[in-house]
Amino acid sequence: MEQSTKYPEKKVGRRDVEKTKLARWFNLLRVLERIFVRWWRPFRLHGYLPKPGYNDRSYIFVSNHYSVFDILYSPFVTNKPVHYVAKSDLWQKRFWRWMCTKSGAIPVNRDGRDVKPVMDMMRCLKAGEHVVIFPEGTRNHSYESFLPFAPGAAMLSIRTRTPIVPYCVVYKNSYFKYNHVVFGEPVEFTEYYDKKVGEEVYRECDEKLRELIWNMRMEFIESRAKKKKST
């Protein structure tokens, strides 16, 4: 008579349950976006888009910010949920409080003095999840330049050794008109790993990100202009 071997049941922690719920929520959002949003606010993705590649580890997505619809783009290059970093004021409005909480967004105060958001971002990255940051801090209404990048993305990347995926939204999203979103290859500031660096280094790295994303935008616009002239 064979004896049955009893294996200890794996305990499902609260964090595992939250990750499963969040994954289902983002899968639902992707479906709804394809059905309702894509015809209304259409967009095309360009650049470094190996979708499976963004699922093998955590990434910090960093982008410029023209409209609320900028949150649509990063989930479409990964099968994982993403945690948006959003201004805490949104939690004062009923709909956005529900939406931000449901999406696992991380509230940040404008003064930047609260360390809790940084700890929350590090926790998400350590758990193998993605974080999305809009360093301009608010919607930019000009195409002439980006707003100054608030510090944080480079510091988070260096301290957690997490690659940054830069992407640029070329134009403000419009009704029934295609917008374009360009993704760049992952960036790492490996030269600062295992080193004590100060705020000046973080600011320099953030400025490099700002220049990189701006150049991505301008190169795309110039390449499209050349194609139109050649046709």
SVG drawing of the C-alpha trace seen along z (x, -y; Angstrom):
<svg xmlns="http://www.w3.org/2000/svg" viewBox="-16 -77 48 79">
<polyline fill="none" stroke="black" stroke-width="0.4" points="0.0,0.0 1.5,-3.3 1.6,-6.1 0.5,-9.5 2.9,-12.2 1.5,-15.4 3.2,-18.6 2.8,-21.7 0.3,-24.1 1.9,-27.3 0.6,-30.2 -0.7,-33.0 0.3,-36.3 -1.5,-39.6 1.0,-40.9 0.5,-38.0 -3.3,-38.6 -2.8,-42.3 -0.5,-41.5 -3.0,-39.1 -5.9,-41.6 -3.7,-44.3 -2.7,-42.1 -6.4,-41.3 -7.3,-45.0 -4.6,-46.0 -5.6,-43.2 -9.1,-44.6 -7.9,-48.1 -5.9,-46.9 -9.0,-45.2 -11.2,-48.3 -8.5,-50.5 -8.5,-48.5 -12.3,-48.5 -13.2,-52.1 -10.1,-54.3 -8.0,-53.4 -10.5,-54.7 -11.2,-57.8 -7.6,-58.8 -5.6,-56.6 -1.8,-56.2 1.1,-54.3 4.1,-52.9 7.6,-53.1 11.2,-52.4 12.5,-49.8 9.5,-47.5 10.5,-43.9 7.4,-43.3 8.6,-40.1 11.8,-41.9 10.0,-44.2 8.7,-41.3 11.9,-39.7 12.7,-42.2 11.6,-45.5 11.9,-48.8 11.4,-52.5 9.5,-54.1 10.2,-57.8 8.4,-60.1 7.4,-63.7 3.9,-64.7 1.3,-66.4 -2.0,-65.0 -3.8,-62.6 -3.9,-60.1 -0.1,-59.6 -0.8,-56.9 -2.1,-54.7 1.2,-53.9 3.5,-52.1 1.2,-49.2 1.3,-48.2 4.9,-47.3 4.7,-44.9 2.3,-42.2 2.9,-43.3 1.0,-46.0 2.7,-49.3 2.6,-51.7 2.1,-55.3 3.6,-58.0 0.9,-60.6 0.4,-63.9 -1.4,-63.4 -4.0,-66.0 -5.7,-63.4 -6.7,-61.4 -9.0,-64.4 -11.3,-63.8 -13.6,-60.8 -13.2,-59.3 -9.4,-59.8 -9.1,-58.4 -10.9,-55.3 -8.9,-55.0 -5.5,-55.6 -6.2,-53.2 -7.4,-50.5 -4.3,-50.9 -1.9,-50.8 -0.7,-54.3 1.8,-55.9 0.9,-59.4 3.6,-62.0 3.5,-65.4 4.6,-68.3 7.2,-69.5 9.0,-66.2 9.7,-66.0 7.9,-62.7 10.1,-59.7 7.2,-57.2 6.7,-57.4 10.3,-56.5 10.0,-53.5 6.8,-52.4 8.6,-52.6 11.5,-50.6 9.1,-48.0 7.4,-47.7 10.7,-47.4 12.0,-44.8 8.8,-42.8 9.5,-42.6 7.0,-45.3 7.3,-48.4 7.1,-52.1 6.1,-54.9 7.4,-58.5 6.5,-61.8 9.3,-64.0 7.8,-67.2 5.4,-66.9 2.5,-68.5 1.1,-68.6 3.3,-70.6 1.4,-73.0 4.3,-73.9 6.0,-72.1 9.1,-74.3 10.8,-72.5 10.1,-70.1 9.5,-71.5 12.4,-71.0 12.6,-67.4 12.0,-67.0 14.6,-64.8 13.9,-61.2 14.0,-58.9 17.8,-58.8 18.2,-58.4 15.7,-55.5 17.4,-53.8 20.9,-54.1 19.8,-53.0 17.8,-50.0 20.0,-49.2 17.0,-49.3 17.1,-50.2 15.2,-53.2 13.1,-52.9 12.8,-56.4 9.9,-57.2 8.5,-60.3 5.0,-61.4 5.5,-63.3 2.3,-65.4 -0.7,-66.0 -3.3,-63.4 -6.2,-64.6 -9.6,-63.3 -9.5,-60.9 -5.9,-61.9 -3.0,-59.5 -0.4,-60.4 3.1,-58.8 5.0,-57.4 8.7,-56.5 10.4,-54.1 14.1,-54.1 16.5,-51.4 16.9,-50.9 19.4,-53.2 21.5,-52.4 23.8,-54.7 26.1,-51.7 29.1,-54.0 27.5,-55.1 26.6,-51.7 28.3,-50.9 29.3,-54.6 28.2,-57.3 26.7,-60.0 25.1,-63.3 22.2,-65.3 24.4,-67.0 25.0,-63.7 21.3,-62.8 20.4,-66.1 23.0,-65.6 21.6,-62.2 18.0,-63.5 19.1,-66.3 20.7,-63.6 17.3,-61.8 15.5,-65.0 17.9,-65.7 17.7,-62.1 13.9,-62.1 13.8,-65.5 16.3,-64.3 14.1,-61.2 11.2,-63.4 13.0,-65.8 14.7,-63.0 11.3,-61.3 9.7,-64.6 12.6,-65.2 12.5,-61.7 8.8,-62.0 9.3,-65.3 12.0,-63.8 9.7,-60.9 6.9,-63.3 9.2,-65.3 10.4,-62.1 6.9,-60.9"/>
</svg>
